[in-house]
Amino acid sequence: MSSTIDEYHVDFVLLTLMPHAQRASVQTDAYEFKYILKGKVAYTIAEETFIMEAGDSIFFDATEPHNPKNIGDAEAQLLVLYIFNTPK
């Protein structure tokens, strides 16, 4: 789902990671909010890694390289919010 609020474009995504899955490191021109719905995830942002479980959240500048890795034996689900500043 996408929406525009004032000068911000906002995308909502439900990300599912299978057990032991890891996404490649990416960078986006946005701020990102991640909320762990279920599972256990190691989330690396630049050189720092955060161990996150259901109920944990993180907000960061996504111009930094980042990637999630499911470190559990079950599926992990993350609610992801991308916040893009769109010029007027």
N, C-alpha and C positions, 0 to 999 in steps of 0.2 A: 504494500500500500504506500502511496506517496501523497504528499500534501505540501502546500506552500503557505507559510505563516510569515507575514510581513516580508522581510528580505531573505528568509531561510527556507530552503527546500528540505523536506524531511522524508526519509524512507524508513519503513518498518519491515524487518525481515525475520523470519523464523529459520534459524540455522540448525540443522541436525548433523551431528558427527557420529558416525558409527564407532564401535569400540576400537580404540588405538588409532583412529584416523587423525591425520595432521594435514592442515592446509598449508600451502606455500606462503611464505612471508609476502605481505602486500603493503601498499601505502595508498591512502585515498586523500582527496582534498576535502576533508570533512572532520568533524568531531564525531566520535562514536561512543555510544552507551551500550554496554552488554549486560544482560541479566541472565544468570544461569537458571533455567527452569528445572533441569534435571541432569544428573551425571556429575562427573568430575573432570575439570579441564585445567590444563596448564596453559596460561595465556602469556605469551612473550611480547613485550613492547620494548623495542630497541634492545637494550642489553639486560632488561629486568624481566623475571618470570614470576607470575602470580598464580598460586594454586587456588582454584575456585570451585565451589560446590553449589548445589541448589540453594537459591536464596541470596547468593553473592552477586555483586554488580561492580562494574568498573566504567569510568568515563575518562577518555583520553583524546589527545590530538592525534588523529590517524595519519598525519603526514609522517609520523615515525613508523618504521617497519614494524609490523605486528603479525602474529599468527596464533591460532588456537590449536591445541592438541588434546584429544580425548585421552586421558590417562586412566580411564576406568574400564571395566569389563562390560559395561552396558552403554546403550545409546545415550548421547548427551544432546540436550536442546538448549539453544540460546536465543533469547529475544534480542534483536539487534536494532538499534536506532541510529541512523546516519543523519547528521545535521550539516547541511551544506549552506554556506553563505553565498547567496546569489546576488550579483551586483544589480542595482536598479537602473 
